[in-house]
Amino acid sequence: MYIQLLPQKIPVGISRCAVGEPVRYNGSHKHSKVCTQLLSNCFDLYTYCPEVAIGMGVPRPPIHLIVSDRLRAVGREDPAIDVTEALEDYADQIVPEVEKLRGFILMQKSPSCGVRTTPHYKADGKGVLAHDSGLFAARLHHHFPHLPLEEVGRLNASDIRENFLTRVFAYDAWHRYVSPDPRPARVIGFYTAYKYLLLAHCQPLTRALGQFVSNTRALEPEQFAYQVLGKIMEILGHQASRKDRTNALMHSQGHLKGYLNKEERAELARLIDEYRQGHKPLSAVLTMLRHYLPRSPHHFIHSQVLLAAEPAELGLCEFR
């Protein structure tokens, strides 16, 4: 299975305030140039503001989350305002729209949209018990547990941005190659194409996934596919380390050794080691591997997504 990036942009949801729309509770916005000027090069951005969508208006009384009988969204100044069910119902209503999205970028710390940074207060609203998801984001995750979610502010960091891009690309590829035909053979083909990229993100979980996909008869095909997608997205959720990437690059090198002369093998090994030490960029190693790739007749190494263009190579991780 050969996984390719689509020439057209990938549909991704985003908080409306992040694209510069003045929809925050005080009539302001949180425009993210990283999202609108960089990520928009490969994403079609579909905007959402759950608090406006449920009729709260702009400006509006601020809300926060309290932990009482359950997690509730209530007025910060007027606890009689309770929009808990309204926010969750809105998330339920847009499920058909979100099914077409391949990722979602949400505003950090928001009581509706935060992914991991939203304060959860005590019932009296005076002390923070934890930082976790906002109500809308939590409901999205309930409906789409494998959908890549990220906070706007975190995308300012190039490594987090690259990881989000990798997850969105994988989720999009899954829906193009596997979802229309989730037979075990298609699932295994997808896993095989992603194997070395997965190794670059987490070796133990990738080895465990390899054992899981070897027993295709343990589950019904659709459940098997669902479980594999979940495990792939979990692995890609780990930041790729230099150590694990080096291991994956060495695996790729092993498939080409028999088709290189002594000098070429030494040059490639030296370049991989220079990457391991932090002296050369990943793109230099990938370029050399791709240069030698046509010499190998083996389908497996030609199919590896690891050797395709990385987000950094596509210019999607640097922003000035």
C-alpha positions in Angstrom: 0.0 0.0 0.0 1.5 3.4 -1.1 0.2 6.2 1.1 0.4 9.6 -0.6 -0.5 13.2 0.6 -3.5 14.6 -1.1 -2.9 17.5 -3.5 -5.9 19.3 -2.0 -6.1 20.7 1.5 -7.3 18.5 4.5 -10.4 19.7 6.4 -9.7 20.6 10.0 -11.9 22.3 12.5 -10.7 25.4 14.5 -12.0 27.7 17.2 -13.4 30.9 15.5 -11.4 33.2 17.8 -8.2 31.6 16.6 -8.7 32.9 13.0 -9.3 36.4 14.3 -13.1 36.5 14.7 -14.1 38.7 17.7 -16.3 36.0 19.3 -14.7 35.7 22.8 -16.8 36.6 25.8 -15.5 40.1 25.9 -15.7 40.7 22.2 -12.0 40.1 21.5 -10.2 37.4 19.6 -7.0 35.2 19.8 -5.8 35.3 16.3 -3.1 32.7 15.6 -0.9 33.5 12.6 0.6 30.0 12.9 -2.8 28.6 12.1 -4.0 31.1 9.5 -0.7 31.8 7.7 1.2 28.5 8.1 -1.2 25.5 8.7 -3.7 26.9 6.3 -1.3 26.0 3.5 -2.3 22.4 4.0 -5.6 22.7 6.0 -9.0 23.9 5.0 -10.1 25.5 8.2 -13.7 25.2 9.3 -14.5 27.6 12.2 -16.6 26.9 15.3 -17.6 28.8 18.5 -19.8 26.6 20.6 -20.7 29.4 23.0 -21.9 31.7 20.2 -23.6 28.7 18.5 -25.8 28.1 21.6 -27.0 31.7 21.6 -24.8 33.2 24.3 -23.9 36.2 22.1 -21.0 38.6 22.1 -20.2 40.0 24.5 -21.6 37.5 27.1 -21.3 36.7 30.8 -18.1 34.6 31.2 -18.5 31.0 32.2 -16.2 28.5 34.0 -16.3 24.8 34.8 -17.2 23.6 38.3 -17.2 20.0 39.7 -20.4 19.4 41.6 -22.7 16.4 40.8 -20.9 16.4 37.5 -18.7 18.8 35.5 -20.9 21.8 34.8 -20.5 25.1 32.8 -21.9 27.9 34.9 -21.6 31.7 35.0 -18.5 32.9 36.6 -20.3 35.8 38.2 -23.9 34.4 38.1 -23.9 30.7 39.0 -27.6 30.6 37.9 -26.4 30.5 34.3 -25.9 26.9 33.4 -25.1 26.0 29.8 -23.8 22.5 30.4 -26.4 20.6 28.4 -26.5 23.2 25.7 -22.8 22.9 25.0 -22.9 19.1 25.0 -26.1 19.1 22.8 -24.3 21.4 20.3 -21.4 19.0 20.1 -23.9 16.1 19.5 -25.6 18.1 16.7 -22.5 18.7 14.7 -21.3 15.1 14.6 -22.2 14.7 10.9 -20.0 17.7 10.2 -17.1 16.6 12.4 -17.1 13.2 10.7 -15.7 14.9 7.6 -12.9 16.6 9.6 -9.4 15.1 10.1 -8.4 17.2 13.1 -9.5 20.0 15.4 -7.6 23.0 16.7 -9.2 24.4 19.9 -8.6 27.4 22.1 -6.6 26.6 25.3 -8.1 27.3 28.7 -11.6 27.8 27.3 -14.4 26.3 29.4 -15.9 24.9 26.2 -12.8 24.3 23.9 -9.8 23.6 26.0 -8.2 20.2 25.4 -6.0 19.9 28.4 -5.6 23.3 30.1 -9.1 24.3 31.2 -9.4 24.9 34.9 -11.9 22.7 36.7 -13.0 24.5 39.9 -14.4 23.3 43.1 -18.2 23.6 43.5 -17.9 27.0 45.2 -15.8 28.2 42.2 -12.9 29.3 44.4 -10.2 26.6 44.0 -8.9 24.7 41.0 -9.1 20.9 41.3 -7.5 20.0 37.9 -6.8 21.2 34.4 -8.4 19.1 31.7 -10.8 19.4 28.8 -13.6 21.9 28.2 -17.1 20.5 27.8 -17.3 20.9 24.0 -13.8 19.4 23.5 -14.6 16.5 25.8 -17.8 15.8 23.9 -15.9 15.8 20.6 -13.4 13.3 22.0 -16.3 11.1 23.2 -17.7 10.9 19.7 -14.4 10.8 17.9 -11.8 9.3 20.3 -9.2 9.0 17.5 -9.6 12.5 16.0 -6.4 14.5 16.5 -7.1 17.4 18.8 -4.6 20.2 19.7 -4.7 23.6 21.4 -3.9 26.7 19.5 -1.2 27.9 21.8 0.7 24.7 21.8 1.0 24.8 18.0 3.5 27.7 18.4 6.1 25.0 19.3 7.5 23.4 16.2 7.8 19.9 17.7 4.1 19.9 18.8 3.1 21.4 15.5 5.0 18.6 13.6 3.4 15.9 15.8 -0.1 17.3 15.1 0.5 17.5 11.4 1.7 13.9 11.4 -1.4 12.7 13.3 -3.7 14.6 10.9 -1.9 13.2 7.9 -2.3 9.7 9.2 -5.9 10.1 10.2 -6.7 11.5 6.8 -4.8 8.7 5.1 -6.7 6.1 7.1 -10.0 7.5 6.0 -8.9 7.5 2.4 -7.4 4.1 2.3 -9.0 2.0 5.0 -12.4 3.4 6.0 -14.1 2.7 2.7 -12.9 -0.9 2.8 -11.9 -2.0 6.3 -11.0 -5.6 5.4 -8.1 -7.0 7.5 -5.8 -7.0 4.4 -6.3 -3.2 4.0 -5.7 -2.6 7.7 -2.5 -4.7 7.7 -1.3 -2.9 4.5 -1.8 0.5 6.2 0.0 -0.7 9.4 2.8 -2.0 7.2 3.2 1.3 5.4 3.4 3.2 8.7 5.6 0.6 10.6 8.9 2.5 10.5 7.2 5.9 11.2 5.5 4.3 14.2 8.8 2.9 15.4 10.1 6.4 15.3 7.4 7.5 17.8 7.3 4.5 20.2 9.1 1.2 19.8 7.4 -0.8 22.5 3.9 0.1 21.5 4.7 -0.5 17.8 6.0 -4.0 18.6 2.8 -4.7 20.6 0.7 -3.5 17.7 2.6 -5.8 15.4 1.6 -8.7 17.6 -2.0 -7.5 17.6 -2.3 -7.2 13.8 -0.9 -10.7 13.4 -4.2 -12.2 14.7 -6.8 -10.8 12.4 -9.4 -13.4 13.4 -9.6 -12.3 17.0 -12.2 -9.6 16.2 -14.8 -8.8 13.6 -13.3 -6.8 10.7 -14.8 -3.4 11.6 -13.8 -3.8 15.3 -10.3 -5.0 14.3 -9.9 -1.9 12.1 -11.2 0.4 14.9 -8.8 -1.0 17.4 -5.8 -0.7 15.0 -6.6 2.9 14.2 -6.8 3.7 17.9 -3.4 2.1 18.6 -1.9 3.9 15.6 -3.1 7.3 16.8 -2.0 6.5 20.3 1.5 5.7 19.1 1.7 8.8 16.9 0.6 10.9 19.9 4.0 10.2 21.4 6.7 12.7 20.3 9.2 11.1 17.9 12.6 11.1 19.7 16.0 11.3 18.0 16.9 7.9 19.5 13.7 6.2 18.1 14.0 7.9 14.7 17.6 6.8 14.5 16.5 3.2 15.1 13.8 3.5 12.4 16.4 5.0 9.9 18.8 2.1 10.6 16.0 -0.4 9.9 15.4 1.4 6.6 19.2 1.3 5.9 19.2 -2.4 6.5 16.8 -2.9 3.5 19.2 -1.1 1.2 22.5 -2.4 2.3 22.6 -5.2 -0.3 22.2 -2.7 -3.1 24.9 -0.3 -2.1 28.7 -0.5 -2.5 31.1 -0.3 0.4 31.5 3.5 0.2 27.8 4.2 -0.1 27.0 2.0 2.9 29.7 3.8 4.9 28.4 7.3 3.8 24.8 6.4 4.7 25.8 4.9 8.1 27.9 8.0 8.9 25.0 10.4 8.0 22.6 8.5 10.2 25.1 8.6 13.1 25.5 12.4 12.5 21.8 12.8 12.8 21.8 10.7 16.0 24.3 13.1 17.5 22.3 16.1 16.4 24.8 17.3 13.8 22.7 16.7 10.7 18.9 17.3 10.1 16.5 14.4 9.5 15.8 15.7 6.0 19.5 15.0 5.0 19.1 11.3 5.9 15.7 11.0 4.3 17.0 12.6 1.1 19.9 10.1 0.9 17.6 7.1 1.7 15.2 8.2 -1.0 18.1 8.6 -3.5 19.1 5.0 -3.0 15.5 3.7 -2.8 15.0 2.9 -6.5 17.8 0.3 -6.2 15.7 -2.0 -4.0 13.1 -4.2 -5.7 11.3 -4.8 -2.4 7.8 -3.4 -2.0 8.0 -3.1 1.8 10.7 -0.4 1.9 9.1 1.5 -1.0 5.8 1.7 0.9 7.3 3.3 4.1 5.6 6.6 5.0 8.7 7.4 7.1 10.6 8.0 3.8 7.9 10.3 2.5 8.2 14.1 2.9 8.1 15.0 6.6 6.1 18.1 7.8 9.4 19.9 8.4 10.5 19.2 4.8 7.2 20.6 3.5 8.0 23.8 5.3 5.1 23.4 7.8 7.1 23.4 11.0 9.1 26.7 10.6 7.3 30.0 11.1 8.6 33.5 11.2 
